[in-house]
Amino acid sequence: MSFLRPEAATQLNRWREALVALALSLLGLYWALTSFGLLQWLGYFIAALGAFWVFLAVRRARFRVGMGGAGIVEVDEGRISYFGPMVGGSLAVPGLVAVRLIRRDDGGLAWFLLAQDTTPLNIPVNAEGAEALYDVFATLPGLNMQALLKALKHPPSEDVLVWHSEMRRLH
């Protein structure tokens, strides 16, 4: 038996990393303000590290849309794999050419990932493990993470090109 409503438990689960980072930052701040010597300097360091972690954790939490979407996403060894109920596939992150946020026929949102020499992946934003795509997207050169998070929060009616790379040509 849970003492929390399912909606509240879902929100706590979504923001869990940010809450742990905030607790670490507050512990470091407590040590910095109440101790002296080496522990005080360690407290300042932990507070600064915790504040940076809070910043990153809040961005990750905003990226997590929810759960219950069709399929499972895995990111491993520079490859994105999607195992869906009907289709799936895998592509290499270095070969990624374009990332789009698209609206599916049922009204839900999906990531459309296009890479060279492979079949594109159409991954629902709420698929299990889709939050791992945040770290992949963060490594793409020139990607505006604020624009990506804004498009997730207020999805437009048409498709959004989030990131595009020049395709490598043979000659």
Backbone as CSV, one residue per row, in Angstrom:
resi,resn,N_x,N_y,N_z,CA_x,CA_y,CA_z,C_x,C_y,C_z
1,MET,0.834,-1.169,0.000,0.000,0.000,0.000,0.882,1.236,0.000
2,SER,0.593,2.164,-0.887,1.384,3.373,-1.001,0.649,4.534,-0.343
3,PHE,1.420,5.406,0.278,0.847,6.585,0.912,0.734,7.746,-0.067
4,LEU,1.282,7.573,-1.251,1.239,8.617,-2.262,0.289,8.244,-3.386
5,ARG,-0.336,9.250,-3.924,-1.143,9.025,-5.118,-0.212,8.631,-6.256
6,PRO,-0.697,7.884,-7.243,0.166,7.485,-8.361,0.740,8.676,-9.132
7,GLU,-0.041,9.761,-9.267,0.453,10.938,-9.976,1.607,11.596,-9.219
8,ALA,1.467,11.669,-7.884,2.530,12.261,-7.070,3.784,11.389,-7.101
9,ALA,3.616,10.086,-7.054,4.760,9.177,-7.142,5.460,9.303,-8.486
10,THR,4.702,9.495,-9.544,5.287,9.668,-10.875,6.103,10.948,-10.937
11,GLN,5.578,12.038,-10.375,6.312,13.301,-10.382,7.574,13.222,-9.518
12,LEU,7.485,12.579,-8.364,8.676,12.405,-7.532,9.726,11.567,-8.253
13,ASN,9.285,10.550,-8.956,10.206,9.712,-9.715,10.860,10.518,-10.836
14,ARG,10.097,11.406,-11.450,10.628,12.226,-12.537,11.700,13.182,-12.039
15,TRP,11.509,13.746,-10.867,12.415,14.748,-10.325,13.389,14.184,-9.291
16,ARG,13.520,12.869,-9.176,14.334,12.259,-8.130,15.797,12.678,-8.203
17,GLU,16.365,12.734,-9.396,17.771,13.109,-9.532,17.991,14.550,-9.070
18,ALA,17.075,15.439,-9.415,17.199,16.835,-9.002,17.074,16.970,-7.479
19,LEU,16.214,16.173,-6.872,16.052,16.228,-5.417,17.303,15.726,-4.698
20,VAL,17.915,14.664,-5.206,19.151,14.149,-4.605,20.268,15.176,-4.768
21,ALA,20.365,15.797,-5.924,21.381,16.824,-6.155,21.176,18.023,-5.241
22,LEU,19.938,18.410,-5.033,19.641,19.518,-4.127,20.029,19.166,-2.693
23,ALA,19.751,17.936,-2.274,20.126,17.502,-0.928,21.644,17.530,-0.756
24,LEU,22.378,17.074,-1.768,23.838,17.099,-1.708,24.342,18.539,-1.636
25,SER,23.765,19.414,-2.410,24.161,20.816,-2.403,23.889,21.460,-1.045
26,LEU,22.751,21.140,-0.447,22.427,21.696,0.872,23.360,21.156,1.953
27,LEU,23.743,19.886,1.850,24.699,19.316,2.803,26.042,20.024,2.686
28,GLY,26.494,20.252,1.452,27.743,20.978,1.261,27.666,22.394,1.787
29,LEU,26.540,23.048,1.588,26.356,24.406,2.093,26.352,24.423,3.628
30,TYR,25.733,23.420,4.231,25.717,23.311,5.697,27.138,23.162,6.232
31,TRP,27.915,22.275,5.592,29.304,22.096,6.025,30.111,23.367,5.824
32,ALA,29.870,24.062,4.723,30.633,25.269,4.435,30.342,26.372,5.450
33,LEU,29.123,26.441,5.933,28.745,27.532,6.828,28.951,27.215,8.306
34,THR,29.005,25.933,8.667,29.086,25.590,10.089,30.427,24.983,10.496
35,SER,31.283,24.665,9.556,32.556,24.019,9.882,33.708,24.992,9.666
36,PHE,34.909,24.497,9.894,36.101,25.295,9.623,37.197,24.360,9.121
37,GLY,38.193,24.957,8.522,39.322,24.168,8.032,38.995,23.410,6.751
38,LEU,39.504,22.196,6.708,39.358,21.363,5.509,37.898,21.021,5.216
39,LEU,37.106,20.742,6.253,35.697,20.401,6.050,34.917,21.586,5.478
40,GLN,35.293,22.792,5.854,34.626,23.968,5.300,34.895,24.079,3.801
41,TRP,36.146,23.902,3.391,36.477,23.970,1.966,35.842,22.822,1.201
42,LEU,35.794,21.658,1.814,35.115,20.525,1.190,33.621,20.824,1.029
43,GLY,33.043,21.507,2.002,31.641,21.904,1.911,31.385,22.854,0.758
44,TYR,32.281,23.843,0.573,32.136,24.750,-0.569,32.211,23.988,-1.891
45,PHE,33.160,23.058,-1.974,33.320,22.266,-3.192,32.081,21.416,-3.460
46,ILE,31.567,20.751,-2.422,30.382,19.898,-2.587,29.162,20.745,-2.928
47,ALA,29.039,21.933,-2.338,27.906,22.814,-2.658,27.959,23.260,-4.114
48,ALA,29.142,23.603,-4.604,29.277,24.011,-6.008,29.006,22.835,-6.944
49,LEU,29.545,21.675,-6.610,29.304,20.481,-7.414,27.817,20.128,-7.415
50,GLY,27.175,20.216,-6.261,25.743,19.938,-6.164,24.902,20.929,-6.957
51,ALA,25.292,22.202,-6.947,24.541,23.210,-7.706,24.630,22.921,-9.205
52,PHE,25.814,22.533,-9.673,25.959,22.183,-11.087,25.124,20.948,-11.421
53,TRP,25.127,19.981,-10.510,24.342,18.759,-10.718,22.847,19.082,-10.736
54,VAL,22.399,20.002,-9.877,20.988,20.410,-9.878,20.615,20.981,-11.241
55,PHE,21.479,21.821,-11.805,21.230,22.411,-13.121,21.036,21.321,-14.176
56,LEU,21.936,20.348,-14.211,21.828,19.267,-15.193,20.619,18.372,-14.922
57,ALA,20.344,18.104,-13.661,19.237,17.220,-13.307,17.883,17.834,-13.655
58,VAL,17.763,19.150,-13.502,16.511,19.821,-13.863,16.284,19.715,-15.367
59,ARG,17.345,19.876,-16.148,17.207,19.725,-17.605,16.785,18.301,-17.971
60,ARG,17.399,17.317,-17.316,17.026,15.928,-17.603,15.580,15.657,-17.216
61,ALA,15.149,16.201,-16.091,13.777,15.985,-15.640,12.783,16.628,-16.608
62,ARG,13.128,17.780,-17.153,12.247,18.415,-18.141,12.170,17.592,-19.420
63,PHE,13.242,16.846,-19.716,13.272,16.016,-20.925,12.399,14.773,-20.770
64,ARG,12.289,14.250,-19.538,11.461,13.061,-19.298,9.997,13.442,-19.425
65,VAL,9.345,12.923,-20.443,7.951,13.273,-20.686,7.021,12.346,-19.916
66,GLY,7.370,11.117,-19.812,6.524,10.155,-19.122,6.890,8.753,-19.541
67,MET,6.092,7.826,-19.097,6.335,6.424,-19.404,5.081,5.855,-20.053
68,GLY,5.181,4.628,-20.449,4.018,3.948,-20.989,3.932,3.946,-22.490
69,GLY,4.917,4.526,-23.158,4.913,4.508,-24.613,5.305,3.143,-25.147
70,ALA,5.066,2.943,-26.405,5.358,1.656,-27.025,6.853,1.508,-27.245
71,GLY,7.388,0.379,-26.822,8.766,0.038,-27.123,9.761,0.382,-26.038
72,ILE,11.000,-0.035,-26.300,12.110,0.153,-25.370,13.278,0.759,-26.136
73,VAL,13.932,1.739,-25.521,15.094,2.394,-26.118,16.327,2.013,-25.318
74,GLU,17.408,1.680,-26.030,18.690,1.410,-25.392,19.754,2.239,-26.077
75,VAL,20.615,2.846,-25.289,21.775,3.557,-25.818,22.997,2.863,-25.233
76,ASP,23.820,2.291,-26.118,24.966,1.522,-25.655,26.064,1.574,-26.703
77,GLU,27.273,1.888,-26.269,28.445,1.863,-27.145,28.264,2.718,-28.397
78,GLY,27.666,3.890,-28.266,27.503,4.785,-29.399,26.427,4.357,-30.378
79,ARG,25.514,3.497,-29.948,24.412,3.054,-30.802,23.098,3.280,-30.076
80,ILE,22.108,3.735,-30.833,20.746,3.873,-30.320,19.948,2.715,-30.894
81,SER,19.327,1.948,-30.021,18.497,0.829,-30.456,17.084,1.048,-29.953
82,TYR,16.119,0.764,-30.807,14.713,0.873,-30.441,14.036,-0.451,-30.764
83,PHE,13.389,-1.011,-29.767,12.657,-2.263,-29.925,11.183,-1.965,-29.723
84,GLY,10.467,-1.808,-30.825,9.053,-1.464,-30.766,8.173,-2.680,-30.953
85,PRO,6.862,-2.515,-30.773,5.953,-3.645,-30.923,5.829,-4.123,-32.370
86,MET,5.968,-3.225,-33.326,5.852,-3.588,-34.737,7.165,-3.436,-35.488
87,VAL,7.889,-2.364,-35.198,9.152,-2.084,-35.894,10.219,-1.747,-34.874
88,GLY,11.432,-1.709,-35.330,12.551,-1.361,-34.476,13.783,-1.198,-35.327
89,GLY,14.876,-0.992,-34.691,16.111,-0.846,-35.424,17.192,-0.279,-34.548
90,SER,18.325,-0.042,-35.189,19.489,0.451,-34.484,20.262,1.362,-35.425
91,LEU,20.874,2.394,-34.860,21.711,3.271,-35.667,22.874,3.779,-34.835
92,ALA,23.940,4.146,-35.532,25.137,4.650,-34.868,25.007,6.151,-34.640
93,VAL,25.366,6.597,-33.461,25.268,8.016,-33.125,26.189,8.871,-34.006
94,PRO,27.430,8.450,-34.312,28.263,9.296,-35.186,27.689,9.469,-36.595
95,GLY,26.865,8.546,-37.051,26.263,8.665,-38.375,24.959,9.429,-38.394
96,LEU,24.547,9.963,-37.253,23.282,10.685,-37.151,23.327,11.947,-38.014
97,VAL,22.279,12.133,-38.812,22.213,13.259,-39.740,21.152,14.278,-39.310
98,ALA,20.007,13.806,-38.832,18.928,14.733,-38.466,18.123,14.174,-37.305
99,VAL,17.625,15.087,-36.480,16.734,14.756,-35.369,15.511,15.640,-35.516
100,ARG,14.349,15.017,-35.583,13.080,15.744,-35.682,12.164,15.320,-34.542
101,LEU,11.337,16.252,-34.110,10.247,15.954,-33.192,8.983,15.976,-34.037
102,ILE,8.341,14.819,-34.162,7.184,14.716,-35.055,5.935,14.358,-34.270
103,ARG,4.804,14.698,-34.836,3.516,14.326,-34.265,3.024,13.095,-35.012
104,ARG,2.728,12.051,-34.249,2.258,10.804,-34.855,0.773,10.905,-35.198
105,ASP,0.271,9.893,-35.888,-1.138,9.872,-36.291,-2.079,9.856,-35.094
106,ASP,-1.647,9.228,-33.985,-2.507,9.158,-32.799,-2.413,10.413,-31.926
107,GLY,-1.629,11.415,-32.357,-1.518,12.666,-31.614,-0.318,12.732,-30.698
108,GLY,0.339,11.600,-30.462,1.517,11.585,-29.600,2.744,12.122,-30.317
109,LEU,3.786,12.366,-29.543,5.034,12.874,-30.098,6.049,11.752,-30.226
110,ALA,6.940,11.886,-31.195,7.978,10.886,-31.403,9.241,11.566,-31.910
111,TRP,10.378,10.952,-31.608,11.647,11.385,-32.163,11.845,10.657,-33.486
112,PHE,12.172,11.384,-34.526,12.489,10.797,-35.827,13.982,10.999,-36.029
113,LEU,14.739,9.911,-35.937,16.188,9.961,-36.038,16.618,9.410,-37.387
114,LEU,17.361,10.195,-38.128,17.828,9.806,-39.446,19.344,9.717,-39.420
115,ALA,19.868,8.592,-39.882,21.315,8.391,-39.955,21.673,7.909,-41.348
116,GLN,22.921,8.057,-41.673,23.386,7.609,-42.976,23.374,6.089,-43.040
117,ASP,22.979,5.576,-44.184,23.060,4.157,-44.509,22.234,3.240,-43.610
118,THR,21.239,3.770,-42.909,20.361,2.920,-42.098,18.917,3.400,-42.240
119,THR,18.027,2.553,-41.804,16.612,2.906,-41.775,16.385,3.888,-40.621
120,PRO,15.626,4.948,-40.839,15.380,5.903,-39.748,14.589,5.258,-38.610
121,LEU,14.777,5.790,-37.420,14.048,5.317,-36.244,12.972,6.325,-35.881
122,ASN,11.801,5.809,-35.529,10.667,6.606,-35.095,10.365,6.167,-33.663
123,ILE,10.847,6.932,-32.682,10.800,6.532,-31.273,9.824,7.420,-30.518
124,PRO,8.784,6.856,-29.895,7.884,7.678,-29.067,8.660,8.333,-27.925
125,VAL,8.341,9.592,-27.614,9.075,10.311,-26.571,8.853,9.697,-25.193
126,ASN,7.768,8.945,-25.028,7.495,8.337,-23.729,7.785,6.840,-23.713
127,ALA,8.590,6.362,-24.665,8.984,4.954,-24.648,9.891,4.701,-23.451
128,GLU,9.909,3.475,-22.994,10.748,3.124,-21.849,12.215,3.300,-22.226
129,GLY,12.946,4.052,-21.421,14.357,4.295,-21.670,14.646,5.472,-22.588
130,ALA,13.608,6.184,-23.034,13.811,7.310,-23.957,14.550,8.469,-23.306
131,GLU,14.594,8.517,-21.974,15.330,9.591,-21.312,16.833,9.494,-21.566
132,ALA,17.319,8.330,-21.983,18.737,8.174,-22.318,19.104,8.957,-23.573
133,LEU,18.124,9.317,-24.376,18.390,10.102,-25.583,18.858,11.513,-25.242
134,TYR,18.547,11.997,-24.039,18.992,13.338,-23.636,20.508,13.440,-23.719
135,ASP,21.209,12.445,-23.186,22.663,12.475,-23.199,23.212,12.388,-24.617
136,VAL,22.534,11.642,-25.483,22.959,11.566,-26.885,22.764,12.916,-27.553
137,PHE,21.604,13.520,-27.353,21.317,14.811,-27.978,22.263,15.901,-27.464
138,ALA,22.662,15.818,-26.198,23.553,16.826,-25.619,24.930,16.802,-26.271
139,THR,25.322,15.686,-26.869,26.639,15.604,-27.501,26.635,16.069,-28.952
140,LEU,25.474,16.302,-29.519,25.404,16.713,-30.921,25.871,18.160,-31.062
141,PRO,26.822,18.429,-31.963,27.358,19.785,-32.079,26.321,20.762,-32.638
142,GLY,26.155,21.868,-31.919,25.254,22.916,-32.383,23.798,22.732,-32.012
143,LEU,23.456,21.680,-31.289,22.061,21.471,-30.899,21.694,22.450,-29.788
144,ASN,20.593,23.146,-29.951,20.099,24.093,-28.955,19.175,23.340,-28.003
145,MET,19.697,23.000,-26.821,18.933,22.190,-25.874,17.715,22.939,-25.344
146,GLN,17.801,24.270,-25.199,16.647,25.041,-24.735,15.508,24.974,-25.742
147,ALA,15.839,25.049,-27.031,14.801,24.958,-28.066,14.181,23.568,-28.069
148,LEU,14.995,22.546,-27.841,14.478,21.180,-27.784,13.512,21.013,-26.619
149,LEU,13.888,21.502,-25.445,13.020,21.381,-24.272,11.742,22.203,-24.439
150,LYS,11.846,23.347,-25.095,10.664,24.171,-25.356,9.705,23.462,-26.307
151,ALA,10.264,22.808,-27.334,9.414,22.068,-28.279,8.733,20.890,-27.596
152,LEU,9.392,20.279,-26.624,8.765,19.180,-25.881,7.644,19.678,-24.983
153,LYS,7.865,20.830,-24.354,6.865,21.348,-23.421,5.647,21.907,-24.140
154,HIS,5.868,22.623,-25.236,4.788,23.214,-26.023,4.910,22.712,-27.460
155,PRO,4.474,21.486,-27.705,4.667,20.923,-29.054,3.831,21.645,-30.099
156,PRO,4.477,22.035,-31.193,3.721,22.675,-32.277,2.920,21.642,-33.053
157,SER,2.063,22.129,-33.916,1.204,21.217,-34.678,1.955,20.537,-35.821
158,GLU,3.048,21.124,-36.279,3.810,20.508,-37.364,5.134,19.968,-36.819
159,ASP,5.841,19.225,-37.649,7.114,18.637,-37.261,8.152,19.733,-37.027
160,VAL,9.081,19.449,-36.110,10.131,20.402,-35.770,11.482,19.765,-36.055
161,LEU,12.302,20.432,-36.848,13.670,19.987,-37.067,14.497,20.482,-35.892
162,VAL,14.942,19.561,-35.054,15.674,19.917,-33.844,17.154,20.089,-34.146
163,TRP,17.699,19.204,-34.976,19.127,19.249,-35.278,19.357,18.660,-36.654
164,HIS,20.328,19.204,-37.369,20.670,18.699,-38.693,22.172,18.827,-38.892
165,SER,22.760,17.813,-39.501,24.172,17.825,-39.834,24.315,17.708,-41.342
166,GLU,25.369,18.277,-41.855,25.624,18.120,-43.281,25.971,16.663,-43.557
167,MET,25.348,16.091,-44.561,25.650,14.711,-44.912,27.031,14.643,-45.563
168,ARG,27.773,13.628,-45.190,29.079,13.418,-45.798,28.895,12.888,-47.200
169,ARG,29.624,13.442,-48.125,29.516,13.029,-49.519,30.745,12.227,-49.914
170,LEU,30.533,11.310,-50.831,31.655,10.490,-51.281,32.597,11.261,-52.185
171,HIS,32.049,12.155,-53.012,32.908,12.974,-53.877,32.218,14.232,-54.272
